[in-house]
Amino acid sequence: MQAQRLAIPDVVLLTPKVFGDDRGFFFESFNAEKFAAATGVDVQFVQDNHSKSQRGVLRGLHYQLPPNAQGKLVRVVQGEVFDVAVDLRRNSPTFGKWVGEILSGENKRQLWIPAGFAHGFVVTSDTAEFLYKTTALYAPSAERCIAWDDPDIGVAWPLTAAPLLSPKDAEGVAFTVADTFA
Ligand SMILES: Cc1cn([C@H]2C[C@H](O)[C@@H](COP(=O)(O)OP(=O)(O)O[C@H]3O[C@H](C)C(=O)[C@H](O)[C@H]3O)O2)c(=O)[nH]c1=O
């Protein structure tokens, strides 16, 4: 597995070793030992999620506050998304900054997004199936949202039209220092 620390170094892009043969392919989608070696963190995942979305759907920017903050290991098994992480750690030199990567069934890349980040993605294929592991359970009371197009964050989403949003994501909650991470 190859690991690349992004412009926000705690966010790591993982590219698995894929074994192809005339039957198809095999790769380890998660290996605790290799993950720890690649990211430098030892995490326990407690939940797996799977969502399917059509082109133009944008889910995010979401996060859960402590003590329910979630680290996420995200990947796409079919289609393509532009996946974004936003640093919400007030003491971080990259506080309020974002990084984004293309994840697809084709490139099989994964993004490790630690607790302390908001997360979201937009679908850039006809459909996309998005799978991810989290280090804390779903806790709706601890969930917070930031507007996908918040000007203070300024994510450069690859959009050709207005995104398709859930009512929650359409509320447009502005980014503020409140509800961020120490
Ligand atoms: C996240 C979640 C949701 N749900 C239920 C709650 C709703 O009835 C339904 C859809 O939830 P929601 O619209 O919040 O789903 P997404 O917009 O995909 O939310 C996710 O979007 C971004 C990309 C994230 O990183 C988060 O993991 C998560 O917030 O599933 C659950 O039962 N468990 C869960 O863990």
The ligand as a MOL file (V3000), in Angstrom:
LIG
                    3D

  0  0  0     0  0            999 V3000
M  V30 BEGIN CTAB
M  V30 COUNTS 35 37 0 0 0
M  V30 BEGIN ATOM
M  V30 1 C -24.4290 9.1690 8.9390 0
M  V30 2 C -25.5290 8.2500 9.3890 0
M  V30 3 C -26.8300 8.4490 9.0090 0
M  V30 4 N -27.8060 7.5850 9.4400 0
M  V30 5 C -29.1790 7.8140 8.9760 0
M  V30 6 C -29.7320 9.1880 9.3000 0
M  V30 7 C -30.6450 9.4870 8.1350 0
M  V30 8 O -31.9440 8.9520 8.3820 0
M  V30 9 C -30.0420 8.7270 6.9610 0
M  V30 10 C -29.2270 9.6050 6.0240 0
M  V30 11 O -28.3470 10.3580 6.8320 0
M  V30 12 P -27.5950 11.6050 6.2460 0
M  V30 13 O -28.5070 12.3680 5.3290 0
M  V30 14 O -26.9580 12.3500 7.3920 0
M  V30 15 O -26.4590 10.9010 5.3620 0
M  V30 16 P -25.2240 11.6540 4.7020 0
M  V30 17 O -25.6260 13.0000 4.1720 0
M  V30 18 O -24.5980 10.6890 3.7910 0
M  V30 19 O -24.2650 11.9100 5.9420 0
M  V30 20 C -22.8900 11.5400 5.9080 0
M  V30 21 O -22.2970 12.4260 5.0160 0
M  V30 22 C -20.9280 12.7250 5.1560 0
M  V30 23 C -20.2500 12.4210 3.8560 0
M  V30 24 C -20.2140 12.1590 6.2950 0
M  V30 25 O -18.9840 12.1600 6.3390 0
M  V30 26 C -20.9450 11.6260 7.4460 0
M  V30 27 O -20.5110 10.2980 7.7090 0
M  V30 28 C -22.4110 11.6230 7.3300 0
M  V30 29 O -22.8680 12.8370 7.9120 0
M  V30 30 O -29.1690 7.7470 7.5580 0
M  V30 31 C -27.5350 6.5150 10.2660 0
M  V30 32 O -28.4290 5.7440 10.6610 0
M  V30 33 N -26.2390 6.3250 10.6670 0
M  V30 34 C -25.2220 7.1420 10.2530 0
M  V30 35 O -24.0470 6.8990 10.6380 0
M  V30 END ATOM
M  V30 BEGIN BOND
M  V30 1 1 1 2
M  V30 2 2 2 3
M  V30 3 1 2 34
M  V30 4 1 3 4
M  V30 5 1 4 5
M  V30 6 1 4 31
M  V30 7 1 5 6
M  V30 8 1 5 30
M  V30 9 1 6 7
M  V30 10 1 7 8
M  V30 11 1 7 9
M  V30 12 1 9 10
M  V30 13 1 9 30
M  V30 14 1 10 11
M  V30 15 1 11 12
M  V30 16 2 12 13
M  V30 17 1 12 14
M  V30 18 1 12 15
M  V30 19 1 15 16
M  V30 20 2 16 17
M  V30 21 1 16 18
M  V30 22 1 16 19
M  V30 23 1 19 20
M  V30 24 1 20 21
M  V30 25 1 20 28
M  V30 26 1 21 22
M  V30 27 1 22 23
M  V30 28 1 22 24
M  V30 29 2 24 25
M  V30 30 1 24 26
M  V30 31 1 26 27
M  V30 32 1 26 28
M  V30 33 1 28 29
M  V30 34 2 31 32
M  V30 35 1 31 33
M  V30 36 1 33 34
M  V30 37 2 34 35
M  V30 END BOND
M  V30 END CTAB
M  END
